[in-house]
Amino acid sequence: MQMNRKRFLQLGGMGALGASFSRSPLFSGFSDNSLIEEPAKIAVQLYSVRKEIEKDIKGTLKRIADIGFEAVETAFWPANISVKQAGKYLKEAGLPVCSAHIELPIGDKKAALLETAKEFECKKMIWHGWPEDIRYGTLDGTKQLVAIYNEANNFAKANGLQFGIHNHWWEFRNKVGKRFVYEVLLQSLHPDIFFEIDTYWVKVAGQDPANIVKKFGKRAPLLHMKDGTGAWNDSLADDNPDPMVAVGKGTQNFPAIVKAADGNTEWMIVEMDKTATDVFEALKESYDYLVKNGMATGRKPA
């Protein structure tokens, strides 16, 4: 039985491109002599394999490592796996944690952030942002959330950690006070707060991901790389997106996105909320697309 995000949350606490590519419209962002001096590192968001983790966490993490991903980004774990246990499994698999999705570290959630950072030996803590907060419907509400995010950042920073925000579609679709929500966030949040731009949800919202990535610049050191129809779906709020496909096989123009990032991307993180095909095959194809085309650097499997 497929487990959606809501149920999952309940359970858990470029080298030069070849000439053949450069002739393709999707690769028009690069010429044959266009180089990325320091391609981003590549990781995978473990939400992509949440169902597989429930069945066989050791086997799942081994398959992720065997693909060649340099690290993982964590989400939430099944009820029978503690953060401490998860950290042990990840170390055994040889998978560092580049970033971790967390609940907002305010009130009684502060201890969870510190435990996550300790067990995963990770400094980048990211508010996963789900589900949509009704306060994003007004300017005053958005400003209330800005104050909360700044408070969360102060706590993270005081403990030697970095706090970031992950977007969905509403930040780039909702307008408050004649501005998009993301524009208010970008202007009002403390400059220490970084953004993890989910390029797919940006496209679903009707924006151009390359333009958005360029606007955020150094404020967006992490990019979620995922592909699919990129079309609006009325059932999105019920966590029922269209199936996603391997990176490079959908509608996204990744060369343009990478070019717009202008070397500011530290990590490209592949994620698939839902797939119609084998998820491991799709992840392998995504890894190969990004690494073999010089957009990201992988590692040699052990």
Secondary structure, DSSP 8 states (H G I E B T S, - for coil): ----HHHHHHH-------HHHHTSGGGTT--TT---SS-EEEEEEGGGGHHHHHH-HHHHHHHHHHHT-SEEEE----TT--HHHHHHHHHHTT--EEEEEE---SGGGHHHHHHHHHHHT--EEEE---S--GGGGSHHHHHHHHHHHHHHHHHHHHTT-EEEEE--SHHHH-EETTEEHHHHHHHHS-TT-EEEEEHHHHHHTT--HHHHHHHHGGG--EEEE-BS-----TTGGGT----BB-TTSSS--HHHHHHHHTT--SEEEE--S-BSS-HHHHHHHHHHHHHHTTSEE-----
